[in-house]
Amino acid sequence: MSASFQAARRDSNTPTKLFMSSAAYFAVVFGAGFVFGTVRVMWLVPTVGVRVAELTELPLMLAVVFFAARWVNRRFLTELDQSTRLTVGVVAFALLLLAELILGVTLGGLTPKEVFLDHDPVSGTAYYLSLRVRADALVSRPRRSTWRGFIRMTARR
């Protein structure tokens, strides 16, 4: 790690720390989305169609979003308040939309309007609702033993 990145992790509320947190969250979610999207377009869409392929990918992406938000919360944002966490989520969301626009225009040959508005009515609605989840996922405080607590709770029954 570079010295400035380590300093940004230590300082509680620097713009660098907030941007690095947003960039880390964006990178994990975008990387997974790029891999899942490639598999979806190349193999699933020709087999099952656009709607089913996108709806199949969605739960996987939401799982990635959940775990990425948990990791970013624990690594960068443990001492920050909810409004700052939401800001980090919104910046990551903006980076995600910008990357989607750039890829859609350059690789897909689409217009900006087509990138954002030409979706299947069902899977497109689910996609835009999931974008809201992506921005909000960082707001909750990280818990150390989520799975341990769940296991203890279910074992008592």
N, C-alpha and C positions, 0 to 999 in steps of 0.2 A: 504494500500500500504506500502511496505517496504521503509525504509529511502533511500536506494540506488536507488530504482526505482524512487522515487520522485526527488532525486538529478539528476538522469539521464534525467528526463523530463525537469528540469530547465536548465541544462547546454546545450549550443547550439550545440556542435559538438563532443561529446564524443563517443568513440566506444561503450560504454555501451548503450547510447541512441539510436544509430543507430541499434545495434543488438536488443534491446528491441522493437524498431519500426518494424523491420523486423519480429520478432517473433510474435508480436501482429497481424500484417497483415496476416502472415502465419496461425496463429491459427484460425482467423475468416474464412478465405477462405478454409482452410483444413477442419475445423469443418463442414461448410456448404457442402463442397464437399463430405465428408464422409456420411452425412445424405442423400444428394441427390443420391449419388452413391448406398447406401444401398437400397433405394426405387427403383432406376432404375434397379438394378440387380435382386431384389426379385420379383418385380411386373411388371415393364414395359417390360423388355427383354422377359420374357415368352409370353407376350401378343402381343407386336408389333415388336419384333426383336431388335437386337443390334443397328443398324443404327438409326432407328427412336427414340429409347429410348435415345441414346446419344445426338442426335440433339434436342430432347425435353428438356434435362437437360441443355444444353449449354446456352440458354438465361437466365435461372435462375442463373447459376453460374456467368455469366457476370454482372448481376445486383448485386450480392453479392460482386464481385470484385470492382465494381464502388463505392458502398456504403462503403465497408471496406477501400478502398484507401482514400476516402473522410474523413472518420473518423480518420484514422491514420495521414493524412495530418494535420487536424485541431488539433489533440491532441498532436502530437509529432514534426511535421516537419514544422511548420509555418514559421520559420525564416531561413530555410535552402535553398540552391540553388538547381537548377535542377539536377546537376550531383550527388549531395549527395542523393537526392530523388531517382534517378535512381539506385544508389548503394543499397539503402534500398530495392528497388523492386527486384533487381537481387539476393540479399541475401535471400529474402523471396521466390523467384522463386527456388533457389537452395535447400532451406529447403523443399519446396513442392515436388520437384523431388526426394529428398532423402526419404521423407516419403512415396511417391508413390512406390519407389523401395523396401523399407522395407516391406510395406504392401503386395505388389505383390508377393514377395519372400516368406514371412512367412505365410500369410493367403491364398494367391492364389496358392501357390506351383509353381510359374512361375520362369523361368530363368530371369536374368536381361535383356537379349535381348528381350524376350517375353513381359516383362513389358512395354518396350518403343517402340517396333517395330511391335507388332502384334495387329494392330488396323484396323478397317474397313477403306477402302480408303477414303471415303467421311467424315465420322464423325471423323476419326483420323486426317485428315488434318484440319478440323474445330477445333478440340481440340488443336492441336499444334499452330494454329494461335491464339487461345484464351490464350494460355500460354504467348505469346508475349504481349498481352493486359494486362495480369496480372502483368508482370514486368514493363510495361510502365505506368500503371495507376497512380502511385504515382508522376509522373513527374509534372503534372499540379498543379498550386497553388490552394489552397482551396479558394472558394468564399463564402462569408457569405450568400447571399440571392439568390442562383441559382434559386430556384423555384419561389420566389417572383419576381425576375427580369423577368423570363419567363412569369409569369402570367401578369405582367404589360405590357410587350411587346405585348402579344397577345390581351390584353384588348384594347389597343390603335387602333387596326385595325378595 
